[in-house]
Amino acid sequence: MLALLATTVGTMLAVPLSFLASRNLMRDVTVPVINLALSLIALPIGVVLGVYGSSWARSLNGLSDANVVTLLLALGAIGAAGFSLLKWSFPPEDVGQPSPRVRVLRAGALISVGFLALVASYVISDLLVIIGEGMESLLTGATFLGSFVVTLGEIGEIVIPVFASLIGALGLALAASKLGYLLDARLTRPLVNGLTLGLSAIGGALVAMAIGAMIDWFYQLENPLATVVIPAIIGGLVGMLLSVKAIRKAESQNIGLTIYYLARTVFNGLRSIEPLVMVIIFVVWVGIGPFAGALALALHTTAALAKLYSEQVESINTGPLEAVRATGATRLQTIIYGVVPQIVPPYISFTMYRWDINVRMSTIIGFAGGGGIGFLLQQNINLLQYRDAAAQMLAIAIVVATMDYVSSRLRERFI
């Protein structure tokens, strides 16, 4: 169950991230400099809005009584309201061009749907915790099932703010990029160039300040001059110089490869750290138990699967991509209709293979306080209870062999 939980969470994170680490999808992503500058400014603002939105959604969900009936009713009401807003925002047919007022209202409706999704996510997490605790008290012979459900709900409460901040940053960056296109079309060229220089300086300063804040968080320097002021000045100057170069050449910036190399670097860095080391860090953070083990395995699974997924995307047939692009499809439509049909079978295969790896790895991280049968095995060995330890080792071997047989049958059936 620990391996299944880690594989589920890791797969949910790795699938969207794999597209950012695919060179064939990212190499032709270019934007004008003013769009890039506006997006860099919007990213931290979007992160802050996402965090505040998730906090507000958590507080609204806390107003309801902590029982299953109330939470189910709240979830049904939220789903109905969200469906109604989506149905109004995307009508079956638009007669003529929507007015600016209608566009603003539809944008507000979509933002409301996103906020309702946050509230619903917290409601689902609370439901999982309550249901899991009930299963622990009822299923005396299989309490691990209840613990699995409780841990899934607790991980959900931790992951929701992260997703909210990422979605907020991405949404606001896309809106800022569209604003850049609007400014480029409406304003004169000298005014656009002046705005580009100023916005590039602000964007570079924000990026440098974010790097300085990260370094200060890791090393506790507590020196604002070295971590905020100086990086902001240097980042602003670098951003302005790069924008001057781009303005002279009158070309868009290729940010796709930058995102590609950044994503690959992060994945390689996470994969280089063994889950045994990760679980020690998470034990310090959240305490000894299966929660720390699930987080460590999920993080390592995300990095490993994202790399495998992205390499599979890079090896797909380019014919369907070219055919979909020839119809005038957007980038998202190209991925949905040209990429996804080709990657579903290998994605399933890699996911099942990673599940098999996590089953074996969950035993090892138990020795570092990650919970599961490995933790019990270590206790029995330390207490010289070798009969119980031998039974647990036999159980581990049976589970691994069963997983290998089941995964092979599933691959044969679906792939």
Secondary structure, 3 states (H helix, E strand, C coil): CHHHHHHHHHHHHHHHHHHHCCHHHHCCCEECHHHHHHHHHHHHHHHHHHHHHHHHHHHHHCCCCCCHHHHHHHHHHHHHHHHHHHHHHCCCCCCCCCCHHHHHHHHHHHHHHHHHHHHHHHHHHHHHHHHHHHHHHHCCCCHHHHHHHHHHHHHHHHHHHHHHHHHHHHHHHHHHHHHHHHHHHHCCHHHHHHHHHHHHHHHHHHHHHHHHHHHHHHHCCCCHHHHHHHHHHHHHHHHHHHHHHHHHHCCCEECHHHHHHHHHHHHHHHHCCCHHHHHHHHHHHHCCCHHHHHHHHHHHHHHHHHHHHHHHHHCCCHHHHHHHHHCCCCHHHHHHHHHHHHHHHHHHHHHHHHHHHHHHHHHHHHCCCCCHHHHHHHHHHHCCCHHHHHHHHHHHHHHHHHHHHHHHHHHHHHC
